[in-house]
């Protein structure tokens, strides 16, 4: 009886480990791309429904009333949005396929070298890239001055103290 228990324990400790057949499911970048695809698909369907409503409105517009240009503009903008969402959906589909292949390759390399996978540095760089990609692209001087803690009221730029007052007012109170 002890021999059988010993053999079972030895086999369980020395059992071969198999690589994961679907490593992309553990990849956080792959999961994020899947989530983006889901959101894009939902936005596409919502915009298609809006487009149908705008087209019905265009058909019901009274001729020579001036409303036709506004209705045509809404249809045109909605069609452009649908086109944009379809392109984004196609892009994300291709990106997911590419990420799946690269995840499998990198997982097999990490498995062969007995390294941890997925690489946390890769996900951090992906998050930084996404943050920059989604960042605001307009230059707003007032917002930048406010973020830097510089007051722009009163003509000249004055450094704002912790109390929220300009430098001159804070000095007079002291």
N, C-alpha and C positions, 0 to 999 in steps of 0.2 A: 504494500500500500504506500509506503514511504517512497519507494522507487518511482512509482507512477506519479505521485505528487511532485517529486523532484524533477522528473522529466517534463511535466506540464509547466512548472515554474521556469525551467531552463528554456523551453520553447517560447514561452510568453515573453521572456526577457530578451531573447535573441531573435524574435520575430522580425521579418523583413518589413521595412516601411516602404510604402509605395508612394510615388509622387501623386499629387492631387490632379485628377483628370480635368478639372475646371478651375484653374487658379485665378482666372479673371474675376470670378465671383468674390474673391477676397480683396481684390484691388480697389482701393478707394477712388482712384482716378476713373476707372471704368464705371464704378457706381455713380460717381458725380456726372459723368457724361450721359449715363442712362437717365438720371433724374432730369438733366437739361433737355434730353430728347422728349421725355414725357411732358414737360412744361411747354415745350415748343409745339408739340402735337396738339395739346389742349388749346393753346393760343391760336393755332391755325384753324381748328374747328370753330372756335368762337368767332374768329374774323370771317370765316366763310358764311356763318349764319348772319352776321351783320351785313355782309355783302348782299346776300339774298334780300334782306329787308330794304337796303338802299336801292336795289334794282326795282323792287316793287314800288317804292316811293317814286322812283324816276318814271315808271310807267304811268303812275297816277297823277303826275304833275300837270297842271293846266298850262296849255301852250300860251306863249306870249305873256307870261305873268312874271318873268324874271326869276322864278324859282327853279327853272330848269338848269341854269348854270350852277346853282348851289347843289342841286341833286346830282348833276354830272360830276362835280368836284368830289363829293362824298364817295360816289361809285369808283372814281378813278383812284382816290387815296386808299380805299379799301382793297381794290384790286392790287395796288402796289404793295400793301401790307401782306396780302395773301401770298403774293409772289415772293416777298422777303422771307416769310415764315416757311414756305416750301423749300427755298434754297437753304435756309438754316437747318431744316429737318434733314435734307439730303446730306449736307455737310456733317451733321452730327452722326448720321448713320454710317458714313464712311469713316469718320473719326473713331467710332466705336469698334468697327471691324478692325481698323489698324491697331487700336489699343489692345484689343483681344489678342491679336497675333504677337504684339510686342510683350504683353504680359506673360503669355505662355513661354516665350523664349527666355525672358528674364527670370521667370520662376524656375525653369529647368536649369539655367546656369547657377542660380542661387542654391538649388537643391543639390546639384552636383558638388558644389563647393561647401555645402553645409552652412550657408550663410542665411541670416534672417531675410524673409521676404514678406511683404513689399518694403522697399527702401523708404524710410520716413523722410529722408532728404529730398527724394524725388517728389513726394506729395507736397512737401513744404514749398518747393520751387513751383509746382503746379498751382498751388493756392496763391502764391505771390503773383504769378502770371495772370491768373484770373482776376485778382484784385486790380492790377494795372489795366487790364483789358476793359473792366467795367467802370473804371474811374471816370470822373467828370472831365470832359475835354474842353471846357470853356474856362477862360481866364477871368476871374472875378477878383479885382483888386481889393474891394471892400472885405470880401470873405477871407482873403489871405491875410489882410491886415488884422482882422478880428482874430483869426487863428494864431497869429504871431503875438497878440496882446497889445497891438498898437491902436490908439484911438484916432479916428479920422474926423471927429466933430470939432468945430471951432477953427477951421482954417488950416492949422498946421498939425502935423502928426506928432503926437506926444505919447510917450511910453505910459501905459496904464499900470498903476500899482495894484497890489492885491485887493485893496478895498474897492476897486472898480472906478477909481477917480483918476483924473489925469495927474501928471507929475507936479504941476504948479499948485493945484488945489491941495494935494496931499502935503506939500511942503508948507503951505500957509497954515494948515491946521496944526502942524507940529509945532 
